[in-house]
Amino acid sequence: MKIKALIAVCIGSIIPVGAMAMGNPASIFCEQMGGHSVIAKLPSGDEIGLCYLSDKKIVEEWTLFRMFDGKKPADRNNPFR
């Protein structure tokens, strides 16, 4: 038992605190794009993250994130502006 506790302490000291508290990258990207994130529950019971953008556009968060490789495009290249 002492070994498990020691391993947990060692791992905890290696991983930066910010990494443990980091949010969902797709949700963060949604906010960077000027939207707000909402969790929607599907009839199956699964949950998905939706990004509500300006002009009432709604995109699944991970789809949006992958469309732009997680990098906010310049305004002229942004289809959601």
Residue frames as qw, qx, qy, qz and C-alpha x, y, z in Angstrom:
[[0.000, 0.885, 0.465, 0.000, 0.00, 0.00, 0.00],
 [0.318, -0.773, 0.104, 0.540, 2.87, 2.36, 0.79],
 [0.414, -0.074, 0.597, 0.683, 4.31, 1.75, -2.68],
 [0.183, 0.659, 0.640, 0.351, 1.03, 2.76, -4.35],
 [0.178, -0.933, -0.230, 0.214, 0.91, 5.95, -2.30],
 [0.427, -0.550, 0.339, 0.632, 4.52, 6.74, -3.17],
 [0.366, 0.228, 0.668, 0.607, 3.85, 6.17, -6.88],
 [0.053, 0.834, 0.530, 0.144, 0.80, 8.45, -6.73],
 [0.287, -0.866, -0.006, 0.410, 2.83, 11.20, -5.06],
 [0.444, -0.293, 0.514, 0.673, 5.62, 10.85, -7.63],
 [0.276, 0.471, 0.675, 0.496, 3.20, 10.99, -10.56],
 [0.081, -0.910, -0.404, 0.052, 1.40, 13.95, -9.03],
 [0.338, -0.761, 0.156, 0.532, 4.67, 15.84, -8.71],
 [0.423, -0.052, 0.618, 0.660, 5.62, 15.12, -12.34],
 [0.152, 0.621, 0.645, 0.419, 2.34, 16.25, -13.94],
 [0.071, 0.134, -0.111, 0.982, 1.94, 20.04, -13.88],
 [0.181, 0.408, 0.666, -0.598, -1.08, 21.29, -11.96],
 [0.371, 0.449, -0.141, -0.801, -2.32, 23.19, -15.03],
 [0.313, 0.154, -0.839, -0.418, -2.39, 19.97, -17.04],
 [0.052, -0.260, -0.932, 0.248, -4.64, 18.31, -14.47],
 [0.177, 0.579, 0.477, -0.637, -7.06, 21.25, -14.47],
 [0.041, 0.210, -0.514, -0.831, -7.04, 21.77, -18.24],
 [0.614, 0.357, 0.361, -0.605, -10.48, 21.95, -19.86],
 [0.726, 0.375, 0.562, 0.127, -11.80, 20.28, -22.97],
 [0.305, -0.247, 0.393, 0.831, -9.75, 21.63, -25.92],
 [0.079, 0.449, 0.697, 0.553, -12.83, 21.66, -28.18],
 [0.218, -0.837, -0.491, 0.100, -14.81, 23.72, -25.64],
 [0.368, -0.621, 0.067, 0.689, -11.93, 26.16, -25.23],
 [0.259, 0.027, 0.571, 0.779, -11.65, 26.50, -29.01],
 [0.010, -0.696, -0.676, -0.243, -15.40, 27.16, -29.24],
 [0.262, -0.858, -0.246, 0.366, -14.96, 30.13, -26.89],
 [0.371, -0.395, 0.346, 0.766, -11.95, 31.36, -28.89],
 [0.162, 0.297, 0.688, 0.642, -14.19, 31.35, -31.97],
 [0.224, -0.130, 0.042, -0.965, -16.64, 33.63, -30.15],
 [0.626, -0.286, -0.576, -0.440, -19.15, 30.93, -29.27],
 [0.438, -0.426, 0.579, -0.540, -20.36, 29.34, -26.08],
 [0.289, 0.134, -0.946, -0.063, -20.32, 25.67, -25.22],
 [0.706, -0.165, 0.214, -0.655, -23.43, 23.68, -24.29],
 [0.093, -0.140, 0.986, -0.002, -23.64, 19.99, -23.37],
 [0.687, 0.054, -0.179, -0.702, -26.59, 18.28, -25.07],
 [0.466, -0.125, 0.854, -0.194, -28.00, 14.93, -24.03],
 [0.377, 0.144, -0.698, -0.592, -28.98, 12.58, -26.86],
 [0.822, -0.177, -0.091, -0.534, -31.96, 10.19, -26.69],
 [0.825, 0.119, -0.535, 0.137, -29.45, 7.35, -26.25],
 [0.683, -0.705, -0.106, 0.156, -28.22, 8.99, -23.05],
 [0.688, 0.075, 0.053, 0.720, -24.89, 10.02, -24.59],
 [0.088, -0.904, -0.135, 0.396, -23.75, 13.61, -24.25],
 [0.626, 0.382, 0.224, 0.642, -22.16, 15.83, -26.90],
 [0.234, -0.571, -0.109, 0.779, -20.70, 19.31, -26.77],
 [0.388, 0.729, 0.454, 0.335, -22.28, 21.87, -29.05],
 [0.323, -0.246, -0.008, 0.914, -20.82, 25.25, -29.90],
 [0.203, 0.848, 0.487, -0.054, -23.37, 28.04, -30.34],
 [0.433, -0.026, 0.206, 0.877, -21.77, 30.59, -32.66],
 [0.169, 0.399, 0.076, -0.898, -22.98, 33.98, -33.86],
 [0.476, 0.196, -0.411, -0.752, -25.95, 34.18, -36.23],
 [0.822, -0.080, 0.315, -0.467, -27.55, 31.16, -34.53],
 [0.688, 0.408, -0.594, -0.087, -25.06, 28.71, -36.03],
 [0.755, -0.461, 0.416, -0.211, -24.57, 25.50, -34.03],
 [0.637, 0.486, -0.598, -0.008, -21.65, 23.14, -34.60],
 [0.924, -0.342, -0.137, 0.101, -20.54, 20.03, -32.72],
 [0.312, -0.895, 0.291, 0.133, -17.45, 21.14, -30.78],
 [0.644, -0.323, 0.593, 0.360, -15.00, 18.47, -31.92],
 [0.609, 0.573, 0.455, 0.306, -16.10, 18.89, -35.55],
 [0.098, 0.992, -0.004, 0.083, -15.35, 22.62, -35.29],
 [0.502, -0.719, 0.435, 0.206, -12.02, 21.94, -33.60],
 [0.700, -0.023, 0.610, 0.370, -10.96, 19.48, -36.32],
 [0.495, 0.799, 0.311, 0.138, -12.15, 21.74, -39.16],
 [0.147, 0.947, -0.191, 0.210, -9.52, 24.29, -38.19],
 [0.751, 0.165, -0.482, 0.420, -6.94, 21.99, -36.54],
 [0.555, -0.630, -0.394, 0.375, -7.56, 23.84, -33.28],
 [0.353, -0.177, 0.059, 0.917, -6.26, 27.14, -34.69],
 [0.241, 0.766, 0.401, -0.440, -8.55, 30.15, -34.99],
 [0.548, 0.402, 0.432, 0.592, -8.60, 31.27, -38.64],
 [0.096, -0.119, 0.043, 0.987, -8.19, 34.85, -39.79],
 [0.406, 0.447, 0.429, -0.671, -11.56, 36.60, -40.07],
 [0.472, 0.483, -0.375, -0.635, -11.48, 36.51, -43.87],
 [0.373, 0.199, -0.889, -0.177, -11.08, 32.69, -43.78],
 [0.163, 0.082, 0.832, -0.524, -13.67, 32.06, -41.09],
 [0.228, -0.309, -0.724, -0.572, -16.95, 30.71, -42.50],
 [0.376, -0.601, -0.690, 0.146, -18.62, 31.29, -39.10],
 [0.232, -0.083, -0.186, 0.951, -17.93, 35.04, -38.80]]
